[in-house]
Amino acid sequence: MIAVRRIEPSDWALAFPLIAQLRQLDEQEFLRRVRRQSHSGYELVGAYRDGALIGVMGIRPVHTLARGPHLHVDDLVVDQAVRGSGAGRALMAYAEADALARDMGAVFLDARPDAIPFYEREQYSLHPAPSMKKVITR
């Protein structure tokens, strides 16, 4: 049985070993970024099995002119040792329920190419508008 719940700020550091499987950050930088983003509504959500944290995702409410109000999922990762356990599915179900509770009609996310089949199994589709990026340096 997998339980999903928000991770309290006092436990954010427990999510770092999972995030480290996805992002190249040190723990202090991870915590600094989560604290900063939390001021804009960002939250960490965990998937737990037998009390152990096995999956984590960030969620944040967003409202844009193009997409309207929606929930954005950031950095969903399930521990490599337990992928396929249903933790990712449980996290996405939580995100969808949370979006509905906030009166949001959609969930958006950015996906790595190797994760696209998982999201497609969960009924997500590629958005027609590609994301663009430019790195700005001083």
N, CA, C and O of each residue as an XYZ file, in Angstrom:
552
protein
N       0.848     -1.183      0.000
C       0.000      0.000      0.000
C       0.896      1.251      0.000
O       1.830      1.364      0.794
N       0.595      2.158     -0.886
C       1.368      3.396     -0.992
C       0.502      4.548     -0.493
O      -0.632      4.726     -0.937
N       1.045      5.317      0.423
C       0.365      6.503      0.951
C       1.064      7.733      0.388
O       2.290      7.773      0.284
N       0.273      8.730      0.028
C       0.834      9.961     -0.535
C       0.384     11.125      0.337
O      -0.790     11.240      0.691
N       1.340     11.985      0.676
C       1.029     13.168      1.481
C       2.085     14.237      1.266
O       3.188     13.969      0.790
N       1.711     15.462      1.634
C       2.673     16.564      1.569
C       3.805     16.302      2.561
O       3.606     15.715      3.624
N       4.985     16.752      2.180
C       6.147     16.622      3.049
C       6.300     17.937      3.804
O       6.377     19.005      3.197
N       6.343     17.856      5.104
C       6.498     19.047      5.945
C       7.896     19.636      5.767
O       8.855     18.903      5.525
N       8.011     20.957      5.888
C       9.339     21.581      5.731
C      10.421     20.956      6.607
O      11.579     20.883      6.195
N      10.066     20.511      7.791
C      11.065     19.897      8.668
C      11.601     18.582      8.100
O      12.644     18.099      8.541
N      10.897     17.997      7.123
C      11.310     16.728      6.526
C      11.801     16.863      5.085
O      12.070     15.853      4.435
N      11.923     18.087      4.573
C      12.359     18.270      3.193
C      13.684     17.576      2.902
O      13.863     17.030      1.814
N      14.599     17.586      3.838
C      15.913     16.971      3.611
C      15.792     15.478      3.323
O      16.662     14.910      2.663
N      14.732     14.834      3.805
C      14.542     13.406      3.553
C      14.289     13.121      2.073
O      14.509     12.007      1.599
N      13.821     14.145      1.348
C      13.551     13.978     -0.082
C      14.824     14.083     -0.923
O      14.832     13.671     -2.083
N      15.882     14.624     -0.359
C      17.091     14.867     -1.151
C      17.673     13.613     -1.809
O      18.017     13.675     -2.989
N      17.801     12.477     -1.109
C      18.379     11.305     -1.782
C      17.602     10.890     -3.038
O      18.195     10.380     -3.988
N      16.307     11.099     -3.048
C      15.520     10.784     -4.243
C      15.755     11.826     -5.330
O      15.992     11.476     -6.486
N      15.691     13.100     -4.964
C      15.912     14.168     -5.942
C      17.310     14.038     -6.557
O      17.506     14.345     -7.733
N      18.264     13.590     -5.769
C      19.635     13.422     -6.268
C      19.718     12.362     -7.365
O      20.684     12.342     -8.128
N      18.710     11.473     -7.454
C      18.681     10.499     -8.547
C      18.261     11.157     -9.862
O      18.419     10.578    -10.936
N      17.725     12.374     -9.760
C      17.215     13.084    -10.930
C      18.007     14.348    -11.245
O      18.261     14.648    -12.411
N      18.391     15.080    -10.224
C      19.035     16.393    -10.385
C      20.436     16.385     -9.785
O      20.695     15.714     -8.786
N      21.319     17.127    -10.400
C      22.688     17.263     -9.916
C      22.774     18.483     -9.010
O      23.226     19.549     -9.427
N      22.337     18.317     -7.768
C      22.370     19.382     -6.767
C      22.973     18.823     -5.494
O      22.860     17.628     -5.222
N      23.615     19.682     -4.711
C      23.977     19.225     -3.385
C      22.794     19.505     -2.455
O      21.885     20.255     -2.811
N      22.809     18.919     -1.299
C      21.656     19.001     -0.399
C      21.337     20.436      0.011
O      20.165     20.807      0.072
N      22.348     21.243      0.290
C      22.097     22.615      0.708
C      21.443     23.433     -0.404
O      20.538     24.226     -0.145
N      21.898     23.241     -1.635
C      21.300     23.951     -2.769
C      19.856     23.493     -2.987
O      18.977     24.313     -3.255
N      19.614     22.189     -2.871
C      18.255     21.655     -2.984
C      17.338     22.319     -1.957
O      16.259     22.800     -2.304
N      17.760     22.343     -0.711
C      16.930     22.930      0.355
C      16.724     24.425      0.141
O      15.638     24.946      0.393
N      17.758     25.111     -0.321
C      17.639     26.552     -0.591
C      16.608     26.800     -1.699
O      15.787     27.711     -1.592
N      16.652     26.003     -2.743
C      15.694     26.174     -3.852
C      14.268     25.854     -3.419
O      13.334     26.569     -3.783
N      14.096     24.794     -2.650
C      12.746     24.442     -2.185
C      12.195     25.543     -1.284
O      11.034     25.930     -1.418
N      13.019     26.048     -0.369
C      12.567     27.145      0.508
C      12.148     28.351     -0.311
O      11.091     28.935     -0.073
N      12.983     28.728     -1.284
C      12.674     29.895     -2.111
C      11.377     29.683     -2.892
O      10.528     30.574     -2.926
N      11.214     28.530     -3.511
C      10.016     28.248     -4.302
C       8.769     28.110     -3.435
O       7.660     28.376     -3.899
N       8.939     27.702     -2.196
C       7.767     27.510     -1.327
C       7.035     28.828     -1.074
O       5.848     28.818     -0.746
N       7.720     29.952     -1.222
C       7.074     31.254     -1.037
C       6.068     31.536     -2.146
O       5.215     32.412     -2.003
N       6.162     30.796     -3.253
C       5.234     30.966     -4.373
C       4.231     29.815     -4.464
O       3.575     29.646     -5.491
N       4.111     29.030     -3.404
C       3.128     27.953     -3.378
C       3.662     26.575     -3.711
O       2.898     25.611     -3.731
N       4.963     26.457     -3.975
C       5.574     25.160     -4.278
C       5.548     24.276     -3.035
O       5.828     24.727     -1.924
N       5.204     23.008     -3.250
C       5.193     22.041     -2.151
C       5.825     20.742     -2.608
O       5.751     20.387     -3.785
N       6.445     20.033     -1.680
C       6.941     18.696     -1.954
C       5.897     17.689     -1.463
O       5.311     17.853     -0.393
N       5.681     16.662     -2.254
C       4.730     15.607     -1.939
C       5.485     14.288     -2.002
O       6.274     14.059     -2.919
N       5.241     13.424     -1.029
C       5.951     12.155     -0.978
C       5.045     10.956     -1.100
O       3.889     10.985     -0.676
N       5.582      9.895     -1.685
C       4.921      8.587     -1.724
C       5.665      7.701     -0.726
O       6.890      7.590     -0.773
N       4.912      7.075      0.174
C       5.485      6.283      1.254
C       4.981      4.847      1.177
O       3.797      4.603      0.941
N       5.881      3.915      1.375
C       5.504      2.507      1.508
C       6.131      1.994      2.797
O       7.345      2.075      2.988
N       5.289      1.467      3.675
C       5.741      0.992      4.986
C       6.532      2.067      5.726
O       7.516      1.765      6.402
N       6.102      3.318      5.596
C       6.731      4.434      6.291
C       7.971      4.994      5.623
O       8.485      6.028      6.050
N       8.462      4.335      4.583
C       9.680      4.798      3.900
C       9.300      5.660      2.695
O       8.389      5.319      1.941
N       9.997      6.763      2.523
C       9.783      7.649      1.390
C      10.391      6.997      0.148
O      11.602      6.784      0.080
N       9.531      6.679     -0.844
C      10.022      5.998     -2.047
C       9.822      6.827     -3.313
O      10.320      6.461     -4.378
N       9.097      7.939     -3.205
C       8.885      8.797     -4.358
C       8.600     10.205     -3.899
O       8.106     10.421     -2.792
N       8.913     11.168     -4.754
C       8.695     12.574     -4.410
C       8.401     13.362     -5.681
O       8.887     13.038     -6.765
N       7.594     14.401     -5.517
C       7.367     15.346     -6.617
C       7.143     16.722     -6.008
O       6.726     16.856     -4.858
N       7.429     17.726     -6.803
C       7.082     19.089     -6.441
C       5.821     19.476     -7.189
O       5.637     19.084     -8.341
N       4.952     20.240     -6.547
C       3.761     20.762     -7.219
C       3.661     22.248     -6.927
O       4.079     22.728     -5.874
N       3.092     22.964     -7.893
C       2.895     24.392     -7.682
C       1.699     24.870     -8.503
O       1.522     24.462     -9.651
N       0.889     25.730     -7.910
C      -0.228     26.304     -8.656
C       0.292     27.393     -9.584
O       1.156     28.184     -9.206
N      -0.242     27.427    -10.800
C       0.175     28.402    -11.800
C      -1.070     28.919    -12.502
O      -2.046     28.188    -12.674
N      -1.032     30.172    -12.902
C      -2.113     30.730    -13.708
C      -1.465     31.581    -14.794
O      -0.826     32.594    -14.509
N      -1.641     31.154    -16.040
C      -1.088     31.916    -17.161
C      -2.222     32.288    -18.112
O      -3.289     31.675    -18.087
N      -1.986     33.284    -18.941
C      -2.989     33.663    -19.932
C      -3.226     32.517    -20.913
O      -4.368     32.251    -21.286
N      -2.170     31.843    -21.331
C      -2.295     30.792    -22.338
C      -2.953     29.522    -21.805
O      -3.743     28.887    -22.505
N      -2.630     29.157    -20.577
C      -3.105     27.875    -20.034
C      -4.171     28.018    -18.964
O      -4.805     27.032    -18.588
N      -4.376     29.221    -18.470
C      -5.326     29.408    -17.372
C      -4.777     28.800    -16.085
O      -3.582     28.523    -15.986
N      -5.649     28.595    -15.104
C      -5.178     28.027    -13.838
C      -4.877     26.530    -14.006
O      -5.690     25.774    -14.538
N      -3.706     26.131    -13.545
C      -3.334     24.725    -13.623
C      -2.308     24.397    -12.542
O      -1.692     25.285    -11.952
N      -2.144     23.119    -12.304
C      -1.129     22.655    -11.378
C       0.062     22.196    -12.209
O      -0.095     21.472    -13.192
N       1.244     22.621    -11.809
C       2.452     22.187    -12.507
C       3.193     21.201    -11.614
O       3.422     21.468    -10.434
N       3.562     20.069    -12.182
C       4.342     19.053    -11.470
C       5.801     19.237    -11.852
O       6.150     19.281    -13.032
N       6.640     19.342    -10.842
C       8.084     19.463    -11.037
C       8.790     18.250    -10.439
O       8.441     17.794     -9.350
N       9.764     17.742    -11.142
C      10.716     16.790    -10.570
C      10.092     15.576     -9.902
O      10.397     15.289     -8.745
N       9.237     14.868    -10.597
C       8.710     13.619    -10.052
C       9.775     12.546    -10.200
O      10.300     12.329    -11.292
N      10.093     11.879     -9.103
C      11.083     10.797     -9.141
C      10.674      9.721     -8.142
O      10.260     10.014     -7.020
N      10.799      8.477     -8.574
C      10.584      7.310     -7.714
C      11.927      6.626     -7.577
O      12.672      6.498     -8.549
N      12.235      6.187     -6.367
C      13.508      5.519     -6.127
C      13.727      4.426     -7.166
O      12.846      3.604     -7.414
N      14.892      4.428     -7.759
C      15.208      3.504     -8.841
C      14.940      2.051     -8.446
O      14.545      1.244     -9.287
N      15.152      1.717     -7.182
C      14.981      0.335     -6.721
C      13.524     -0.115     -6.708
O      13.254     -1.316     -6.685
N      12.577      0.831     -6.721
C      11.160      0.453     -6.620
C      10.318      1.007     -7.765
O       9.094      1.075     -7.655
N      10.959      1.402     -8.859
C      10.177      1.872    -10.010
C       9.296      0.727    -10.495
O       9.708     -0.433    -10.507
N       8.085      1.072    -10.890
C       7.109      0.061    -11.282
C       6.241     -0.398    -10.127
O       5.397     -1.278    -10.294
N       6.444      0.198     -8.941
C       5.697     -0.200     -7.749
C       4.325      0.463     -7.640
O       3.526      0.095     -6.778
N       4.049      1.435     -8.503
C       2.798      2.185     -8.417
C       2.958      3.529     -7.722
O       1.994      4.288     -7.619
N       4.158      3.834     -7.246
C       4.376      5.099     -6.538
C       4.200      6.291     -7.477
O       3.597      7.290     -7.085
N       4.706      6.211     -8.695
C       4.537      7.300     -9.653
C       3.078      7.525     -9.986
O       2.619      8.665    -10.054
N       2.351      6.447    -10.192
C       0.917      6.535    -10.476
C       0.188      7.180     -9.288
O      -0.694      8.016     -9.481
N       0.555      6.794     -8.076
C      -0.084      7.359     -6.877
C       0.220      8.851     -6.747
O      -0.658      9.627     -6.371
N       1.450      9.260     -7.053
C       1.799     10.677     -6.999
C       1.002     11.470     -8.032
O       0.504     12.554     -7.728
N       0.878     10.945     -9.235
C       0.119     11.659    -10.271
C      -1.364     11.731     -9.916
O      -2.010     12.747    -10.174
N      -1.904     10.682     -9.334
C      -3.307     10.717     -8.904
C      -3.494     11.799     -7.839
O      -4.509     12.496     -7.830
N      -2.525     11.935     -6.952
C      -2.573     12.979     -5.926
C      -2.565     14.356     -6.588
O      -3.346     15.232     -6.216
N      -1.680     14.546     -7.569
C      -1.598     15.842     -8.257
C      -2.919     16.178     -8.932
O      -3.379     17.317     -8.864
N      -3.523     15.208     -9.572
C      -4.797     15.442    -10.253
C      -5.903     15.792     -9.260
O      -6.694     16.702     -9.508
N      -5.962     15.082     -8.152
C      -6.967     15.375     -7.122
C      -6.722     16.753     -6.518
O      -7.668     17.491     -6.242
N      -5.466     17.094     -6.316
C      -5.128     18.408     -5.767
C      -5.549     19.511     -6.739
O      -6.094     20.532     -6.321
N      -5.298     19.309     -8.030
C      -5.700     20.300     -9.032
C      -7.221     20.489     -9.017
O      -7.709     21.619     -9.059
N      -7.957     19.394     -8.958
C      -9.413     19.496     -8.913
C      -9.882     20.215     -7.654
O     -10.814     21.018     -7.707
N      -9.247     19.933     -6.531
C      -9.615     20.594     -5.269
C      -9.369     22.096     -5.329
O     -10.017     22.863     -4.617
N      -8.436     22.514     -6.173
C      -8.127     23.937     -6.333
C      -8.910     24.559     -7.491
O      -8.664     25.710     -7.851
N      -9.845     23.817     -8.073
C     -10.628     24.286     -9.229
C      -9.764     24.529    -10.455
O     -10.024     25.450    -11.228
N      -8.756     23.721    -10.632
C      -7.877     23.816    -11.796
C      -8.238     22.691    -12.748
O      -8.456     21.556    -12.324
N      -8.302     23.002    -14.022
C      -8.740     22.018    -14.997
C      -7.651     21.244    -15.691
O      -7.940     20.475    -16.607
N      -6.391     21.421    -15.283
C      -5.310     20.717    -15.980
C      -4.094     20.566    -15.070
O      -3.898     21.309    -14.108
N      -3.293     19.574    -15.421
C      -1.983     19.368    -14.807
C      -0.972     19.412    -15.943
O      -1.125     18.712    -16.944
N       0.051     20.226    -15.789
C       1.138     20.319    -16.768
C       2.428     19.837    -16.111
O       2.573     19.887    -14.889
N       3.356     19.372    -16.935
C       4.673     18.966    -16.448
C       5.634     18.923    -17.612
O       5.225     18.850    -18.771
N       6.911     18.969    -17.298
C       7.966     18.751    -18.273
C       8.459     17.328    -18.044
O       8.641     16.916    -16.898
N       8.675     16.578    -19.113
C       9.084     15.180    -18.973
C      10.374     14.910    -19.731
O      10.582     15.402    -20.841
N      11.219     14.130    -19.115
C      12.386     13.613    -19.821
C      11.891     12.633    -20.888
O      10.870     11.976    -20.686
N      12.584     12.525    -22.000
C      12.122     11.610    -23.055
C      11.869     10.182    -22.565
O      10.907      9.545    -22.994
N      12.729      9.671    -21.664
C      12.539      8.288    -21.207
C      11.346      8.126    -20.263
O      10.933      7.001    -19.982
N      10.787      9.244    -19.768
C       9.618      9.171    -18.879
C       8.299      9.340    -19.632
O       7.234      9.100    -19.065
N       8.355      9.747    -20.888
C       7.131     10.001    -21.647
C       6.209      8.775    -21.695
O       5.000      8.948    -21.536
N       6.704      7.551    -21.903
C       5.783      6.406    -21.905
C       4.992      6.255    -20.596
O       3.816      5.893    -20.622
N       5.632      6.531    -19.463
C       4.908      6.476    -18.187
C       3.748      7.459    -18.188
O       2.621      7.096    -17.853
N       4.021      8.702    -18.564
C       2.965      9.713    -18.547
C       1.871      9.395    -19.568
O       0.693      9.646    -19.310
N       2.245      8.853    -20.709
C       1.225      8.474    -21.688
C       0.321      7.374    -21.139
O      -0.882      7.383    -21.402
N       0.872      6.428    -20.384
C       0.039      5.392    -19.743
C      -0.926      6.010    -18.741
O      -1.984      5.446    -18.460
N      -0.558      7.173    -18.203
C      -1.421      7.876    -17.240
C      -2.364      8.858    -17.943
O      -2.984      9.700    -17.292
N      -2.469      8.751    -19.254
C      -3.376      9.546    -20.083
C      -2.904     10.982    -20.319
O      -3.721     11.847    -20.633
N      -1.620     11.252    -20.177
C      -1.064     12.566    -20.498
C      -0.643     12.549    -21.960
O      -0.281     11.505    -22.502
N      -0.692     13.699    -22.583
C      -0.278     13.797    -23.979
C       0.714     14.939    -24.124
O       0.759     15.856    -23.304
N       1.497     14.862    -25.174
C       2.460     15.925    -25.436
C       1.712     17.213    -25.756
O       0.760     17.206    -26.537
N       2.135     18.298    -25.163
C       1.536     19.597    -25.420
C       2.089     20.111    -26.745
O       3.283     19.961    -27.008
N       1.255     20.710    -27.579
C       1.736     21.138    -28.904
C       2.715     22.311    -28.880
O       3.454     22.513    -29.844
N       2.732     23.084    -27.799
C       3.639     24.232    -27.737
C       4.951     23.808    -27.080
O       4.978     23.495    -25.890
N       6.041     23.797    -27.855
C       7.323     23.414    -27.246
C       7.835     24.498    -26.307
O       7.554     25.684    -26.487
N       8.577     24.074    -25.319
C       9.226     25.025    -24.419
C      10.498     25.535    -25.084
O      11.182     24.794    -25.789
N      10.799     26.772    -24.860
C      12.018     27.380    -25.393
C      12.863     27.867    -24.220
O      12.337     28.143    -23.141
N      14.154     27.970    -24.431
C      15.057     28.373    -23.347
C      16.245     29.116    -23.933
O      16.728     28.787    -25.016
N      16.706     30.113    -23.208
C      17.951     30.788    -23.530
C      18.668     31.036    -22.216
O      18.098     31.636    -21.305
N      19.887     30.594    -22.107
C      20.679     30.821    -20.909
C      21.262     32.224    -20.998
O      21.908     32.568    -21.988
N      21.044     33.016    -19.991
C      21.530     34.404    -19.944
C      22.691     34.450    -18.945
O      22.553     34.016    -17.801
N      23.810     34.967    -19.381
C      24.967     35.097    -18.486
C      25.390     36.554    -18.410
O      25.064     37.359    -19.283
N      26.102     36.868    -17.382
C      26.613     38.234    -17.194
C      27.955     38.376    -17.824
O      28.551     39.452    -17.772
